[in-house]
Amino acid sequence: MTFEAYMNNIRTRTGKEPKDFFDQAVQAGILRPDTKTMEFVAWLKNSSGLGHGHAMAVWEAFKRNGWVPLSEAPAASAKRGRP
């Protein structure tokens, strides 16, 4: 399933856009500078009834919109001596 297919399915199932979930997460205090992906995913699954893949798609939408820090994987690779 493509990212857009996930987003369309989420809109159909919930009537919400990623920004709606973002606003809810901010109000609930779940989005902080130290929020981990799986912490958010667990919260979204419990609060919205979405499955794991759909919750991950919402997190990806947050990343694509610059609403959460991007992955630190490149920095972690550099620490292990990889380019």
Secondary structure, DSSP 8 states (H G I E B T S, - for coil): --HHHHHHHHHHHHS--HHHHHHHHHHHT---TT--HHHHHHHHHHHH---HHHHHHHHHHHHHTTSS----HHHHHHHTT--
